[in-house]
Amino acid sequence: MAKLKITLEDLSAMEGAAVYNKEMFKSVTKVSIDSRNIPSGSIFFAIKGQKFDGHDFVKEALRKGAAAVVINNERKDDLAPINSAFVTVPDTTSAFGQLAGIWRNKLTAKVIALTGSNGKTSTKELIAQLLSQKYTVVKTEENNNNHIGVPLTIFDADEKTEMLVLELGTNHFGEIQHSASIAQPDYSLITNIGNSHLEFLGSRENVYSEKSALFNETIKRNGIIFVNYDDPILKTKTKNFPNKITYGFRGITDSKGKIILVSNEGKTKISVRYKNKKVETVLPLYGKSNAGNFLCAATVGLELGLTKADILNAVKNLKPVKGRLNVQIKRKIILIDDTYNANPDSVSAAVDLVEKIKIYKKKVLILGDMLELGDASRKLHEDLYIYIPNNKNYTVYTIGLMMKFLNTILQDSDVYAKHFDFRSELFNEINEKDFSNSVILVKGSRGMQMEDFVKIFEEKYK
């Protein structure tokens, strides 16, 4: 199998590119934006970020063996002389994406791209783990899903890659369109449409408008889209889309999921029926949201040729993504780490899991602010009371400017509610109080650093 390479012609094809010292360039197989870990013989792109400017590390990259560098036009004279092949472009970030698109066209791998308001990282991991039973898979690592991360993941794929699973993130208009045009998906899905990023996108309708660019790009390529029919916006908006496969737990769908039971420990027994194949298993993952993520992943896997045995084998090794409904059975407590991010839908799903775990009656919710909700933030925080059972078994600790509004609402309920203005006060409360025989949820947006409170429980009840 011949190695895929980036050629001189590929570099010249980038918009506004001028190639210098062409005679010194040899085709390469790797691309890097990190001069600290640059593979010898690769192309180094000098990307200007919020904290660092890659142009400051061009000489270092060349010393470490970069075969060529790509720089912005205006930095050419600053960096002269460059005694190696180099390319000038109007904007290295844009050029980086363009070259990733060229590399993607060289790949024989099928590209599965996904986005959504909730569950996209967990679903990405599930799809990759299932497909790995049969195929050589490259996937987005961690949360590397933006205009830099998507190209980086594409460059990770090579001639041996059979399936490329890409997660696409957004919080501003146009980001999904940009990433999708580079990814050129053969298959795509949107996990759901929720209230995330309203500060920048404004409404659920706008969230759909932004994320649906992924579907549009897939349809252009005569690809297949997977549609979550349990999501009312997706169901309504995709009625006339061609080449779609529908899935859900409710109504008539191509792929039908059913939750058979939820154990006292909160584990879900689920069945998935698609194309005369039925898979039934107990998930090692927790919560109804993960059941939905698995239904989606199993549908993708079955469509792409996995057998029932393939999926069941994969299930044995499934693990939750860090900070996403990660349930830990500790000494005298059950601790749920859902600290990676938060919006109203994910809070609802997390509290639902707390309620379904029947081992302990006492429930403790430690909630930090949900960020990026814009003008709707106060109301969306207040409305969280709807999801919290109104009984004396519940203790709700809140922290953050917006969560204070939820605390005020809860004062009129049977729930014991306490708000903390300072992190140190909440730290002290956790350290001093006995939480034995409780189910404890810690949740908040990434910027609230709620994982720090998880660590206290882990140490206290190890």
Secondary structure, DSSP 8 states (H G I E B T S, - for coil): -----B-HHHHHTSTT-EEESGGG---BS-EES-GGG--TT-EEE--B-SS-BGGGGHHHHHHTT-SEEEEEGGGHHHH----SEEEEES-HHHHHHHHHHHHHHH--SEEEEEE-SSSHHHHHHHHHHHHTTTS-EEE--TT--STTHHHHHHHH--TT-SEEEEE---SSTTHHHHHHHHH--SEEEE----STTHHHH-SHHHHHHHHTHHHHHHHHTT-EEEEETTSHHHHHHTTT-SSEEEEESSSS-SEEEEEEEE-TT-EEEEEEEETTEEEEEEEEEESHHHHHHHHHHHHHHHHTT--HHHHHHHHTT----TTSSEEEE-SSEEEEEE-S---HHHHHHHHHHHHH--S-SEEEEEEE---S-GGGHHHHHHGGGGGS--STTEEEEEESTTHHHHHHHHTTSSSEEEEESSHHHHHHHHHHS--TTEEEEEE--GGG-THHHHHHHHHHT-
